[in-house]
Amino acid sequence: MLRILVDTCVWLDLVKDYRNLPLISAIEYIVRQAGDELIVPQVVLDEFERNKERVAADAKRSLHSHFSLVCEAAKRFGDARDYSGTKRG
């Protein structure tokens, strides 16, 4: 049996970045399917509860920034007709 203990700052860093979603999903799968344990001391739960709103706001800003960059790149390098409502083809 695998037992995993992760400190609060690691959890907060994991959830802050959308690119960590596959890792979080893998941890969830291991705990649910393999019957392994995730050890979470009360102090970690308390710290996470205190900080989760701030981290969620940071994650939202990060994701918004990422999508803005993607949209700008698409507009810069894509076909302008794709953004004017005109269908191609």
PyMOL Python script that loads the backbone (N, CA, C, O; Angstrom):
from pymol import cmd

cmd.read_pdbstr("""\
ATOM      1  N   MET A   1       0.847  -1.181   0.000  1.00  0.00           N
ATOM      2  CA  MET A   1       0.000   0.000   0.000  1.00  0.00           C
ATOM      3  C   MET A   1       0.891   1.242   0.000  1.00  0.00           C
ATOM      4  O   MET A   1       1.860   1.338   0.753  1.00  0.00           O
ATOM      5  N   LEU A   2       0.537   2.176  -0.858  1.00  0.00           N
ATOM      6  CA  LEU A   2       1.246   3.441  -0.975  1.00  0.00           C
ATOM      7  C   LEU A   2       0.558   4.479  -0.106  1.00  0.00           C
ATOM      8  O   LEU A   2      -0.666   4.608  -0.133  1.00  0.00           O
ATOM      9  N   ARG A   3       1.340   5.213   0.660  1.00  0.00           N
ATOM     10  CA  ARG A   3       0.805   6.315   1.469  1.00  0.00           C
ATOM     11  C   ARG A   3       1.509   7.585   1.028  1.00  0.00           C
ATOM     12  O   ARG A   3       2.738   7.636   0.976  1.00  0.00           O
ATOM     13  N   ILE A   4       0.731   8.607   0.711  1.00  0.00           N
ATOM     14  CA  ILE A   4       1.276   9.858   0.201  1.00  0.00           C
ATOM     15  C   ILE A   4       0.961  10.969   1.190  1.00  0.00           C
ATOM     16  O   ILE A   4      -0.185  11.139   1.605  1.00  0.00           O
ATOM     17  N   LEU A   5       1.989  11.724   1.565  1.00  0.00           N
ATOM     18  CA  LEU A   5       1.825  12.889   2.425  1.00  0.00           C
ATOM     19  C   LEU A   5       2.406  14.081   1.677  1.00  0.00           C
ATOM     20  O   LEU A   5       3.578  14.083   1.301  1.00  0.00           O
ATOM     21  N   VAL A   6       1.577  15.084   1.469  1.00  0.00           N
ATOM     22  CA  VAL A   6       2.014  16.269   0.745  1.00  0.00           C
ATOM     23  C   VAL A   6       1.702  17.490   1.596  1.00  0.00           C
ATOM     24  O   VAL A   6       0.601  17.619   2.132  1.00  0.00           O
ATOM     25  N   ASP A   7       2.676  18.385   1.719  1.00  0.00           N
ATOM     26  CA  ASP A   7       2.520  19.593   2.523  1.00  0.00           C
ATOM     27  C   ASP A   7       1.560  20.576   1.841  1.00  0.00           C
ATOM     28  O   ASP A   7       1.315  20.484   0.638  1.00  0.00           O
ATOM     29  N   THR A   8       1.030  21.500   2.614  1.00  0.00           N
ATOM     30  CA  THR A   8       0.060  22.461   2.112  1.00  0.00           C
ATOM     31  C   THR A   8       0.585  23.276   0.943  1.00  0.00           C
ATOM     32  O   THR A   8      -0.118  23.459  -0.050  1.00  0.00           O
ATOM     33  N   CYS A   9       1.812  23.768   1.049  1.00  0.00           N
ATOM     34  CA  CYS A   9       2.331  24.612  -0.027  1.00  0.00           C
ATOM     35  C   CYS A   9       2.404  23.841  -1.342  1.00  0.00           C
ATOM     36  O   CYS A   9       2.232  24.425  -2.412  1.00  0.00           O
ATOM     37  N   VAL A  10       2.656  22.540  -1.272  1.00  0.00           N
ATOM     38  CA  VAL A  10       2.686  21.723  -2.485  1.00  0.00           C
ATOM     39  C   VAL A  10       1.279  21.614  -3.071  1.00  0.00           C
ATOM     40  O   VAL A  10       1.106  21.751  -4.282  1.00  0.00           O
ATOM     41  N   TRP A  11       0.278  21.371  -2.235  1.00  0.00           N
ATOM     42  CA  TRP A  11      -1.103  21.301  -2.718  1.00  0.00           C
ATOM     43  C   TRP A  11      -1.516  22.614  -3.362  1.00  0.00           C
ATOM     44  O   TRP A  11      -2.111  22.631  -4.440  1.00  0.00           O
ATOM     45  N   LEU A  12      -1.194  23.714  -2.689  1.00  0.00           N
ATOM     46  CA  LEU A  12      -1.578  25.025  -3.212  1.00  0.00           C
ATOM     47  C   LEU A  12      -0.896  25.307  -4.545  1.00  0.00           C
ATOM     48  O   LEU A  12      -1.512  25.867  -5.452  1.00  0.00           O
ATOM     49  N   ASP A  13       0.371  24.924  -4.667  1.00  0.00           N
ATOM     50  CA  ASP A  13       1.072  25.102  -5.937  1.00  0.00           C
ATOM     51  C   ASP A  13       0.486  24.210  -7.023  1.00  0.00           C
ATOM     52  O   ASP A  13       0.396  24.619  -8.181  1.00  0.00           O
ATOM     53  N   LEU A  14       0.091  23.001  -6.658  1.00  0.00           N
ATOM     54  CA  LEU A  14      -0.507  22.088  -7.637  1.00  0.00           C
ATOM     55  C   LEU A  14      -1.812  22.635  -8.201  1.00  0.00           C
ATOM     56  O   LEU A  14      -2.024  22.621  -9.414  1.00  0.00           O
ATOM     57  N   VAL A  15      -2.679  23.111  -7.329  1.00  0.00           N
ATOM     58  CA  VAL A  15      -3.992  23.561  -7.795  1.00  0.00           C
ATOM     59  C   VAL A  15      -3.943  24.926  -8.459  1.00  0.00           C
ATOM     60  O   VAL A  15      -4.888  25.317  -9.145  1.00  0.00           O
ATOM     61  N   LYS A  16      -2.872  25.642  -8.267  1.00  0.00           N
ATOM     62  CA  LYS A  16      -2.744  26.985  -8.832  1.00  0.00           C
ATOM     63  C   LYS A  16      -2.547  26.953 -10.344  1.00  0.00           C
ATOM     64  O   LYS A  16      -2.948  27.884 -11.043  1.00  0.00           O
ATOM     65  N   ASP A  17      -1.935  25.893 -10.847  1.00  0.00           N
ATOM     66  CA  ASP A  17      -1.549  25.836 -12.250  1.00  0.00           C
ATOM     67  C   ASP A  17      -2.355  24.755 -12.975  1.00  0.00           C
ATOM     68  O   ASP A  17      -2.266  23.576 -12.633  1.00  0.00           O
ATOM     69  N   TYR A  18      -3.136  25.157 -13.969  1.00  0.00           N
ATOM     70  CA  TYR A  18      -3.984  24.220 -14.706  1.00  0.00           C
ATOM     71  C   TYR A  18      -3.185  23.092 -15.351  1.00  0.00           C
ATOM     72  O   TYR A  18      -3.730  22.022 -15.620  1.00  0.00           O
ATOM     73  N   ARG A  19      -1.889  23.325 -15.601  1.00  0.00           N
ATOM     74  CA  ARG A  19      -1.073  22.281 -16.233  1.00  0.00           C
ATOM     75  C   ARG A  19      -0.826  21.102 -15.297  1.00  0.00           C
ATOM     76  O   ARG A  19      -0.351  20.055 -15.738  1.00  0.00           O
ATOM     77  N   ASN A  20      -1.138  21.254 -14.030  1.00  0.00           N
ATOM     78  CA  ASN A  20      -0.981  20.161 -13.059  1.00  0.00           C
ATOM     79  C   ASN A  20      -2.214  19.270 -12.967  1.00  0.00           C
ATOM     80  O   ASN A  20      -2.221  18.303 -12.205  1.00  0.00           O
ATOM     81  N   LEU A  21      -3.252  19.583 -13.729  1.00  0.00           N
ATOM     82  CA  LEU A  21      -4.477  18.795 -13.671  1.00  0.00           C
ATOM     83  C   LEU A  21      -4.239  17.307 -13.927  1.00  0.00           C
ATOM     84  O   LEU A  21      -4.834  16.484 -13.232  1.00  0.00           O
ATOM     85  N   PRO A  22      -3.391  16.918 -14.901  1.00  0.00           N
ATOM     86  CA  PRO A  22      -3.145  15.476 -15.080  1.00  0.00           C
ATOM     87  C   PRO A  22      -2.518  14.826 -13.841  1.00  0.00           C
ATOM     88  O   PRO A  22      -2.833  13.681 -13.519  1.00  0.00           O
ATOM     89  N   LEU A  23      -1.650  15.537 -13.158  1.00  0.00           N
ATOM     90  CA  LEU A  23      -1.040  14.997 -11.944  1.00  0.00           C
ATOM     91  C   LEU A  23      -2.079  14.855 -10.842  1.00  0.00           C
ATOM     92  O   LEU A  23      -2.111  13.845 -10.139  1.00  0.00           O
ATOM     93  N   ILE A  24      -2.917  15.853 -10.696  1.00  0.00           N
ATOM     94  CA  ILE A  24      -3.973  15.786  -9.685  1.00  0.00           C
ATOM     95  C   ILE A  24      -4.929  14.635 -10.003  1.00  0.00           C
ATOM     96  O   ILE A  24      -5.358  13.909  -9.106  1.00  0.00           O
ATOM     97  N   SER A  25      -5.254  14.480 -11.273  1.00  0.00           N
ATOM     98  CA  SER A  25      -6.133  13.368 -11.683  1.00  0.00           C
ATOM     99  C   SER A  25      -5.484  12.022 -11.400  1.00  0.00           C
ATOM    100  O   SER A  25      -6.159  11.084 -10.976  1.00  0.00           O
ATOM    101  N   ALA A  26      -4.189  11.922 -11.630  1.00  0.00           N
ATOM    102  CA  ALA A  26      -3.473  10.671 -11.350  1.00  0.00           C
ATOM    103  C   ALA A  26      -3.488  10.357  -9.860  1.00  0.00           C
ATOM    104  O   ALA A  26      -3.681   9.206  -9.468  1.00  0.00           O
ATOM    105  N   ILE A  27      -3.288  11.361  -9.041  1.00  0.00           N
ATOM    106  CA  ILE A  27      -3.329  11.157  -7.584  1.00  0.00           C
ATOM    107  C   ILE A  27      -4.732  10.702  -7.176  1.00  0.00           C
ATOM    108  O   ILE A  27      -4.885   9.776  -6.380  1.00  0.00           O
ATOM    109  N   GLU A  28      -5.743  11.355  -7.724  1.00  0.00           N
ATOM    110  CA  GLU A  28      -7.122  10.975  -7.420  1.00  0.00           C
ATOM    111  C   GLU A  28      -7.388   9.531  -7.837  1.00  0.00           C
ATOM    112  O   GLU A  28      -8.028   8.777  -7.104  1.00  0.00           O
ATOM    113  N   TYR A  29      -6.900   9.150  -9.006  1.00  0.00           N
ATOM    114  CA  TYR A  29      -7.090   7.777  -9.492  1.00  0.00           C
ATOM    115  C   TYR A  29      -6.414   6.768  -8.560  1.00  0.00           C
ATOM    116  O   TYR A  29      -7.003   5.744  -8.212  1.00  0.00           O
ATOM    117  N   ILE A  30      -5.199   7.058  -8.167  1.00  0.00           N
ATOM    118  CA  ILE A  30      -4.454   6.155  -7.282  1.00  0.00           C
ATOM    119  C   ILE A  30      -5.206   5.947  -5.971  1.00  0.00           C
ATOM    120  O   ILE A  30      -5.326   4.822  -5.484  1.00  0.00           O
ATOM    121  N   VAL A  31      -5.704   7.030  -5.414  1.00  0.00           N
ATOM    122  CA  VAL A  31      -6.403   6.934  -4.130  1.00  0.00           C
ATOM    123  C   VAL A  31      -7.719   6.177  -4.284  1.00  0.00           C
ATOM    124  O   VAL A  31      -8.052   5.341  -3.444  1.00  0.00           O
ATOM    125  N   ARG A  32      -8.472   6.461  -5.350  1.00  0.00           N
ATOM    126  CA  ARG A  32      -9.790   5.829  -5.524  1.00  0.00           C
ATOM    127  C   ARG A  32      -9.709   4.381  -6.001  1.00  0.00           C
ATOM    128  O   ARG A  32     -10.408   3.511  -5.481  1.00  0.00           O
ATOM    129  N   GLN A  33      -8.863   4.130  -6.979  1.00  0.00           N
ATOM    130  CA  GLN A  33      -8.848   2.825  -7.622  1.00  0.00           C
ATOM    131  C   GLN A  33      -7.897   1.824  -6.973  1.00  0.00           C
ATOM    132  O   GLN A  33      -8.223   0.646  -6.825  1.00  0.00           O
ATOM    133  N   ALA A  34      -6.743   2.298  -6.595  1.00  0.00           N
ATOM    134  CA  ALA A  34      -5.732   1.378  -6.086  1.00  0.00           C
ATOM    135  C   ALA A  34      -5.856   1.150  -4.579  1.00  0.00           C
ATOM    136  O   ALA A  34      -5.205   0.268  -4.019  1.00  0.00           O
ATOM    137  N   GLY A  35      -6.691   1.946  -3.938  1.00  0.00           N
ATOM    138  CA  GLY A  35      -6.878   1.766  -2.505  1.00  0.00           C
ATOM    139  C   GLY A  35      -5.734   2.310  -1.670  1.00  0.00           C
ATOM    140  O   GLY A  35      -5.625   2.009  -0.482  1.00  0.00           O
ATOM    141  N   ASP A  36      -4.882   3.111  -2.294  1.00  0.00           N
ATOM    142  CA  ASP A  36      -3.798   3.729  -1.537  1.00  0.00           C
ATOM    143  C   ASP A  36      -4.356   4.880  -0.720  1.00  0.00           C
ATOM    144  O   ASP A  36      -5.518   5.257  -0.871  1.00  0.00           O
ATOM    145  N   GLU A  37      -3.515   5.436   0.151  1.00  0.00           N
ATOM    146  CA  GLU A  37      -3.997   6.454   1.072  1.00  0.00           C
ATOM    147  C   GLU A  37      -3.306   7.784   0.841  1.00  0.00           C
ATOM    148  O   GLU A  37      -2.115   7.856   0.536  1.00  0.00           O
ATOM    149  N   LEU A  38      -4.083   8.812   0.995  1.00  0.00           N
ATOM    150  CA  LEU A  38      -3.573  10.168   0.977  1.00  0.00           C
ATOM    151  C   LEU A  38      -3.648  10.655   2.418  1.00  0.00           C
ATOM    152  O   LEU A  38      -4.737  10.807   2.971  1.00  0.00           O
ATOM    153  N   ILE A  39      -2.504  10.895   3.014  1.00  0.00           N
ATOM    154  CA  ILE A  39      -2.450  11.301   4.412  1.00  0.00           C
ATOM    155  C   ILE A  39      -2.506  12.823   4.472  1.00  0.00           C
ATOM    156  O   ILE A  39      -1.631  13.510   3.945  1.00  0.00           O
ATOM    157  N   VAL A  40      -3.546  13.337   5.122  1.00  0.00           N
ATOM    158  CA  VAL A  40      -3.736  14.778   5.190  1.00  0.00           C
ATOM    159  C   VAL A  40      -3.957  15.176   6.648  1.00  0.00           C
ATOM    160  O   VAL A  40      -5.058  15.023   7.177  1.00  0.00           O
ATOM    161  N   PRO A  41      -2.908  15.689   7.296  1.00  0.00           N
ATOM    162  CA  PRO A  41      -3.070  16.143   8.679  1.00  0.00           C
ATOM    163  C   PRO A  41      -4.040  17.328   8.759  1.00  0.00           C
ATOM    164  O   PRO A  41      -4.203  18.063   7.785  1.00  0.00           O
ATOM    165  N   GLN A  42      -4.661  17.507   9.876  1.00  0.00           N
ATOM    166  CA  GLN A  42      -5.639  18.581  10.059  1.00  0.00           C
ATOM    167  C   GLN A  42      -5.026  19.948   9.775  1.00  0.00           C
ATOM    168  O   GLN A  42      -5.701  20.812   9.214  1.00  0.00           O
ATOM    169  N   VAL A  43      -3.793  20.162  10.138  1.00  0.00           N
ATOM    170  CA  VAL A  43      -3.161  21.459   9.901  1.00  0.00           C
ATOM    171  C   VAL A  43      -3.083  21.767   8.398  1.00  0.00           C
ATOM    172  O   VAL A  43      -3.208  22.922   7.992  1.00  0.00           O
ATOM    173  N   VAL A  44      -2.879  20.745   7.587  1.00  0.00           N
ATOM    174  CA  VAL A  44      -2.849  20.930   6.131  1.00  0.00           C
ATOM    175  C   VAL A  44      -4.241  21.309   5.631  1.00  0.00           C
ATOM    176  O   VAL A  44      -4.378  22.211   4.804  1.00  0.00           O
ATOM    177  N   LEU A  45      -5.267  20.629   6.125  1.00  0.00           N
ATOM    178  CA  LEU A  45      -6.639  20.966   5.747  1.00  0.00           C
ATOM    179  C   LEU A  45      -6.991  22.398   6.145  1.00  0.00           C
ATOM    180  O   LEU A  45      -7.620  23.130   5.380  1.00  0.00           O
ATOM    181  N   ASP A  46      -6.577  22.788   7.355  1.00  0.00           N
ATOM    182  CA  ASP A  46      -6.853  24.146   7.838  1.00  0.00           C
ATOM    183  C   ASP A  46      -6.142  25.195   6.982  1.00  0.00           C
ATOM    184  O   ASP A  46      -6.740  26.205   6.610  1.00  0.00           O
ATOM    185  N   GLU A  47      -4.875  24.955   6.672  1.00  0.00           N
ATOM    186  CA  GLU A  47      -4.117  25.904   5.851  1.00  0.00           C
ATOM    187  C   GLU A  47      -4.701  25.992   4.449  1.00  0.00           C
ATOM    188  O   GLU A  47      -4.791  27.079   3.879  1.00  0.00           O
ATOM    189  N   PHE A  48      -5.095  24.862   3.897  1.00  0.00           N
ATOM    190  CA  PHE A  48      -5.694  24.855   2.571  1.00  0.00           C
ATOM    191  C   PHE A  48      -6.993  25.651   2.588  1.00  0.00           C
ATOM    192  O   PHE A  48      -7.244  26.445   1.681  1.00  0.00           O
ATOM    193  N   GLU A  49      -7.813  25.448   3.602  1.00  0.00           N
ATOM    194  CA  GLU A  49      -9.088  26.172   3.720  1.00  0.00           C
ATOM    195  C   GLU A  49      -8.852  27.685   3.788  1.00  0.00           C
ATOM    196  O   GLU A  49      -9.580  28.457   3.163  1.00  0.00           O
ATOM    197  N   ARG A  50      -7.843  28.102   4.540  1.00  0.00           N
ATOM    198  CA  ARG A  50      -7.537  29.531   4.661  1.00  0.00           C
ATOM    199  C   ARG A  50      -7.054  30.147   3.355  1.00  0.00           C
ATOM    200  O   ARG A  50      -7.312  31.322   3.093  1.00  0.00           O
ATOM    201  N   ASN A  51      -6.358  29.372   2.539  1.00  0.00           N
ATOM    202  CA  ASN A  51      -5.709  29.912   1.354  1.00  0.00           C
ATOM    203  C   ASN A  51      -6.407  29.597   0.033  1.00  0.00           C
ATOM    204  O   ASN A  51      -5.999  30.124  -1.002  1.00  0.00           O
ATOM    205  N   LYS A  52      -7.431  28.768   0.030  1.00  0.00           N
ATOM    206  CA  LYS A  52      -7.975  28.286  -1.239  1.00  0.00           C
ATOM    207  C   LYS A  52      -8.608  29.397  -2.078  1.00  0.00           C
ATOM    208  O   LYS A  52      -8.524  29.338  -3.304  1.00  0.00           O
ATOM    209  N   GLU A  53      -9.230  30.394  -1.476  1.00  0.00           N
ATOM    210  CA  GLU A  53      -9.821  31.469  -2.263  1.00  0.00           C
ATOM    211  C   GLU A  53      -8.743  32.284  -2.975  1.00  0.00           C
ATOM    212  O   GLU A  53      -8.904  32.642  -4.142  1.00  0.00           O
ATOM    213  N   ARG A  54      -7.668  32.571  -2.293  1.00  0.00           N
ATOM    214  CA  ARG A  54      -6.568  33.313  -2.904  1.00  0.00           C
ATOM    215  C   ARG A  54      -5.948  32.512  -4.038  1.00  0.00           C
ATOM    216  O   ARG A  54      -5.653  33.056  -5.103  1.00  0.00           O
ATOM    217  N   VAL A  55      -5.754  31.234  -3.811  1.00  0.00           N
ATOM    218  CA  VAL A  55      -5.159  30.372  -4.833  1.00  0.00           C
ATOM    219  C   VAL A  55      -6.105  30.226  -6.025  1.00  0.00           C
ATOM    220  O   VAL A  55      -5.657  30.211  -7.171  1.00  0.00           O
ATOM    221  N   ALA A  56      -7.393  30.119  -5.767  1.00  0.00           N
ATOM    222  CA  ALA A  56      -8.365  30.032  -6.862  1.00  0.00           C
ATOM    223  C   ALA A  56      -8.332  31.308  -7.701  1.00  0.00           C
ATOM    224  O   ALA A  56      -8.411  31.248  -8.928  1.00  0.00           O
ATOM    225  N   ALA A  57      -8.218  32.448  -7.050  1.00  0.00           N
ATOM    226  CA  ALA A  57      -8.141  33.715  -7.789  1.00  0.00           C
ATOM    227  C   ALA A  57      -6.861  33.773  -8.616  1.00  0.00           C
ATOM    228  O   ALA A  57      -6.880  34.222  -9.762  1.00  0.00           O
ATOM    229  N   ASP A  58      -5.752  33.320  -8.039  1.00  0.00           N
ATOM    230  CA  ASP A  58      -4.485  33.271  -8.783  1.00  0.00           C
ATOM    231  C   ASP A  58      -4.599  32.354  -9.991  1.00  0.00           C
ATOM    232  O   ASP A  58      -4.125  32.687 -11.077  1.00  0.00           O
ATOM    233  N   ALA A  59      -5.226  31.201  -9.801  1.00  0.00           N
ATOM    234  CA  ALA A  59      -5.391  30.242 -10.895  1.00  0.00           C
ATOM    235  C   ALA A  59      -6.270  30.825 -11.991  1.00  0.00           C
ATOM    236  O   ALA A  59      -5.996  30.641 -13.177  1.00  0.00           O
ATOM    237  N   LYS A  60      -7.313  31.521 -11.599  1.00  0.00           N
ATOM    238  CA  LYS A  60      -8.207  32.139 -12.577  1.00  0.00           C
ATOM    239  C   LYS A  60      -7.455  33.189 -13.399  1.00  0.00           C
ATOM    240  O   LYS A  60      -7.601  33.246 -14.620  1.00  0.00           O
ATOM    241  N   ARG A  61      -6.656  34.012 -12.732  1.00  0.00           N
ATOM    242  CA  ARG A  61      -5.864  35.020 -13.449  1.00  0.00           C
ATOM    243  C   ARG A  61      -4.870  34.362 -14.394  1.00  0.00           C
ATOM    244  O   ARG A  61      -4.691  34.811 -15.526  1.00  0.00           O
ATOM    245  N   SER A  62      -4.232  33.306 -13.934  1.00  0.00           N
ATOM    246  CA  SER A  62      -3.254  32.600 -14.754  1.00  0.00           C
ATOM    247  C   SER A  62      -3.907  31.995 -15.990  1.00  0.00           C
ATOM    248  O   SER A  62      -3.376  32.107 -17.095  1.00  0.00           O
ATOM    249  N   LEU A  63      -5.050  31.360 -15.806  1.00  0.00           N
ATOM    250  CA  LEU A  63      -5.755  30.749 -16.926  1.00  0.00           C
ATOM    251  C   LEU A  63      -6.256  31.810 -17.901  1.00  0.00           C
ATOM    252  O   LEU A  63      -6.174  31.628 -19.116  1.00  0.00           O
ATOM    253  N   HIS A  64      -6.769  32.906 -17.377  1.00  0.00           N
ATOM    254  CA  HIS A  64      -7.232  34.004 -18.226  1.00  0.00           C
ATOM    255  C   HIS A  64      -6.070  34.554 -19.044  1.00  0.00           C
ATOM    256  O   HIS A  64      -6.220  34.822 -20.236  1.00  0.00           O
ATOM    257  N   SER A  65      -4.933  34.719 -18.418  1.00  0.00           N
ATOM    258  CA  SER A  65      -3.742  35.212 -19.110  1.00  0.00           C
ATOM    259  C   SER A  65      -3.318  34.245 -20.217  1.00  0.00           C
ATOM    260  O   SER A  65      -2.967  34.662 -21.320  1.00  0.00           O
ATOM    261  N   HIS A  66      -3.355  32.960 -19.907  1.00  0.00           N
ATOM    262  CA  HIS A  66      -2.977  31.943 -20.886  1.00  0.00           C
ATOM    263  C   HIS A  66      -3.906  31.995 -22.104  1.00  0.00           C
ATOM    264  O   HIS A  66      -3.441  31.984 -23.244  1.00  0.00           O
ATOM    265  N   PHE A  67      -5.221  32.051 -21.857  1.00  0.00           N
ATOM    266  CA  PHE A  67      -6.169  32.099 -22.961  1.00  0.00           C
ATOM    267  C   PHE A  67      -6.036  33.390 -23.754  1.00  0.00           C
ATOM    268  O   PHE A  67      -6.217  33.388 -24.971  1.00  0.00           O
ATOM    269  N   SER A  68      -5.723  34.484 -23.083  1.00  0.00           N
ATOM    270  CA  SER A  68      -5.509  35.744 -23.800  1.00  0.00           C
ATOM    271  C   SER A  68      -4.328  35.624 -24.750  1.00  0.00           C
ATOM    272  O   SER A  68      -4.385  36.095 -25.886  1.00  0.00           O
ATOM    273  N   LEU A  69      -3.256  34.991 -24.282  1.00  0.00           N
ATOM    274  CA  LEU A  69      -2.086  34.787 -25.141  1.00  0.00           C
ATOM    275  C   LEU A  69      -2.423  33.898 -26.334  1.00  0.00           C
ATOM    276  O   LEU A  69      -1.991  34.166 -27.455  1.00  0.00           O
ATOM    277  N   VAL A  70      -3.188  32.851 -26.095  1.00  0.00           N
ATOM    278  CA  VAL A  70      -3.586  31.948 -27.180  1.00  0.00           C
ATOM    279  C   VAL A  70      -4.451  32.694 -28.194  1.00  0.00           C
ATOM    280  O   VAL A  70      -4.248  32.555 -29.400  1.00  0.00           O
ATOM    281  N   CYS A  71      -5.403  33.475 -27.721  1.00  0.00           N
ATOM    282  CA  CYS A  71      -6.266  34.236 -28.625  1.00  0.00           C
ATOM    283  C   CYS A  71      -5.464  35.243 -29.436  1.00  0.00           C
ATOM    284  O   CYS A  71      -5.681  35.383 -30.640  1.00  0.00           O
ATOM    285  N   GLU A  72      -4.549  35.938 -28.793  1.00  0.00           N
ATOM    286  CA  GLU A  72      -3.709  36.903 -29.507  1.00  0.00           C
ATOM    287  C   GLU A  72      -2.870  36.209 -30.579  1.00  0.00           C
ATOM    288  O   GLU A  72      -2.740  36.716 -31.693  1.00  0.00           O
ATOM    289  N   ALA A  73      -2.306  35.057 -30.243  1.00  0.00           N
ATOM    290  CA  ALA A  73      -1.506  34.315 -31.220  1.00  0.00           C
ATOM    291  C   ALA A  73      -2.380  33.858 -32.383  1.00  0.00           C
ATOM    292  O   ALA A  73      -1.960  33.924 -33.539  1.00  0.00           O
ATOM    293  N   ALA A  74      -3.594  33.395 -32.082  1.00  0.00           N
ATOM    294  CA  ALA A  74      -4.499  32.951 -33.138  1.00  0.00           C
ATOM    295  C   ALA A  74      -4.871  34.107 -34.052  1.00  0.00           C
ATOM    296  O   ALA A  74      -4.921  33.948 -35.271  1.00  0.00           O
ATOM    297  N   LYS A  75      -5.132  35.265 -33.468  1.00  0.00           N
ATOM    298  CA  LYS A  75      -5.477  36.443 -34.271  1.00  0.00           C
ATOM    299  C   LYS A  75      -4.287  36.908 -35.101  1.00  0.00           C
ATOM    300  O   LYS A  75      -4.436  37.320 -36.252  1.00  0.00           O
ATOM    301  N   ARG A  76      -3.129  36.836 -34.509  1.00  0.00           N
ATOM    302  CA  ARG A  76      -1.926  37.317 -35.198  1.00  0.00           C
ATOM    303  C   ARG A  76      -1.533  36.411 -36.361  1.00  0.00           C
ATOM    304  O   ARG A  76      -1.153  36.889 -37.430  1.00  0.00           O
ATOM    305  N   PHE A  77      -1.627  35.111 -36.147  1.00  0.00           N
ATOM    306  CA  PHE A  77      -1.135  34.173 -37.155  1.00  0.00           C
ATOM    307  C   PHE A  77      -2.247  33.460 -37.923  1.00  0.00           C
ATOM    308  O   PHE A  77      -1.977  32.760 -38.899  1.00  0.00           O
ATOM    309  N   GLY A  78      -3.495  33.635 -37.485  1.00  0.00           N
ATOM    310  CA  GLY A  78      -4.602  32.956 -38.149  1.00  0.00           C
ATOM    311  C   GLY A  78      -5.186  33.793 -39.263  1.00  0.00           C
ATOM    312  O   GLY A  78      -4.688  34.873 -39.582  1.00  0.00           O
ATOM    313  N   ASP A  79      -6.224  33.289 -39.835  1.00  0.00           N
ATOM    314  CA  ASP A  79      -6.946  33.951 -40.910  1.00  0.00           C
ATOM    315  C   ASP A  79      -7.956  34.914 -40.283  1.00  0.00           C
ATOM    316  O   ASP A  79      -8.762  34.507 -39.447  1.00  0.00           O
ATOM    317  N   ALA A  80      -7.917  36.175 -40.677  1.00  0.00           N
ATOM    318  CA  ALA A  80      -8.803  37.184 -40.104  1.00  0.00           C
ATOM    319  C   ALA A  80     -10.274  36.840 -40.311  1.00  0.00           C
ATOM    320  O   ALA A  80     -11.116  37.234 -39.504  1.00  0.00           O
ATOM    321  N   ARG A  81     -10.594  36.117 -41.369  1.00  0.00           N
ATOM    322  CA  ARG A  81     -11.993  35.731 -41.625  1.00  0.00           C
ATOM    323  C   ARG A  81     -12.536  34.827 -40.526  1.00  0.00           C
ATOM    324  O   ARG A  81     -13.746  34.779 -40.306  1.00  0.00           O
ATOM    325  N   ASP A  82     -11.651  34.110 -39.833  1.00  0.00           N
ATOM    326  CA  ASP A  82     -12.082  33.225 -38.756  1.00  0.00           C
ATOM    327  C   ASP A  82     -12.636  34.023 -37.571  1.00  0.00           C
ATOM    328  O   ASP A  82     -13.346  33.468 -36.733  1.00  0.00           O
ATOM    329  N   TYR A  83     -12.322  35.298 -37.497  1.00  0.00           N
ATOM    330  CA  TYR A  83     -12.728  36.104 -36.345  1.00  0.00           C
ATOM    331  C   TYR A  83     -13.799  37.131 -36.702  1.00  0.00           C
ATOM    332  O   TYR A  83     -14.272  37.869 -35.838  1.00  0.00           O
ATOM    333  N   SER A  84     -14.176  37.175 -37.969  1.00  0.00           N
ATOM    334  CA  SER A  84     -15.169  38.171 -38.389  1.00  0.00           C
ATOM    335  C   SER A  84     -16.568  37.581 -38.485  1.00  0.00           C
ATOM    336  O   SER A  84     -17.514  38.277 -38.854  1.00  0.00           O
ATOM    337  N   GLY A  85     -16.702  36.307 -38.157  1.00  0.00           N
ATOM    338  CA  GLY A  85     -18.004  35.667 -38.245  1.00  0.00           C
ATOM    339  C   GLY A  85     -18.257  35.040 -39.602  1.00  0.00           C
ATOM    340  O   GLY A  85     -19.289  34.402 -39.807  1.00  0.00           O
ATOM    341  N   THR A  86     -17.324  35.214 -40.537  1.00  0.00           N
ATOM    342  CA  THR A  86     -17.458  34.639 -41.872  1.00  0.00           C
ATOM    343  C   THR A  86     -16.949  33.214 -41.860  1.00  0.00           C
ATOM    344  O   THR A  86     -15.835  32.952 -41.407  1.00  0.00           O
ATOM    345  N   LYS A  87     -17.757  32.296 -42.353  1.00  0.00           N
ATOM    346  CA  LYS A  87     -17.303  30.904 -42.401  1.00  0.00           C
ATOM    347  C   LYS A  87     -16.447  30.678 -43.605  1.00  0.00           C
ATOM    348  O   LYS A  87     -16.672  31.244 -44.675  1.00  0.00           O
ATOM    349  N   ARG A  88     -15.452  29.834 -43.413  1.00  0.00           N
ATOM    350  CA  ARG A  88     -14.562  29.476 -44.524  1.00  0.00           C
ATOM    351  C   ARG A  88     -15.143  28.267 -45.232  1.00  0.00           C
ATOM    352  O   ARG A  88     -15.901  27.478 -44.668  1.00  0.00           O
ATOM    353  N   GLY A  89     -14.749  28.157 -46.509  1.00  0.00           N
ATOM    354  CA  GLY A  89     -15.088  26.935 -47.181  1.00  0.00           C
ATOM    355  C   GLY A  89     -15.939  27.104 -48.302  1.00  0.00           C
ATOM    356  O   GLY A  89     -16.298  26.125 -48.958  1.00  0.00           O
TER     357      GLY A  89
END
""", "prot")
cmd.dss("prot")
cmd.show_as("cartoon", "prot")
cmd.util.cbc("prot")
cmd.orient("prot")
